[in-house]
Amino acid sequence: MGFGSWAIGGSGWQFAWGKQNDDDSVAAIHRALELGVNWIDTAAVYGLGHSEEVVARALAGWPGPRPYVFTKCGLRWDAQGQTRRVLTAASIRQECEDSLRRLKVDTIDLYQIHWPVEDVHELEGG
């Protein structure tokens, strides 16, 4: 059973669900974990990194066993918050490092491609 964290990204991005209270989001994650949820699904793009930061806060304050942490790559954003699909090896490496830093974890238990690219040849490059 998992906890999806799209909404907790907040309102500052293109596909937002509206304003969220970070303390309420952390409390919701903790309650879900109390009820038996054992994984949290997030993505770098949710709130342009904010969702991963909120998940990190929840993990830091959780006294129980660490749930599995899932996140995603492949949707990058610019200074205006507009997203584009990128799945080059260099981009995936950078996104992974950025997610590890925001999540404050040493490992990501499941790292997923968020959205496929239109040009599959991009996946073949170094």
PyMOL commands that set and color helices and strands:
alter all, ss='L'
color gray80, all
select helices_A, chain A and resi 7-9+22-34+50-60+89-103+120-124
alter helices_A, ss='H'
color red, helices_A
select strands_A, chain A and resi 2-4+39-41+68-73+75-77+83-85+110-113
alter strands_A, ss='S'
color yellow, strands_A
deselect
rebuild
show_as cartoon
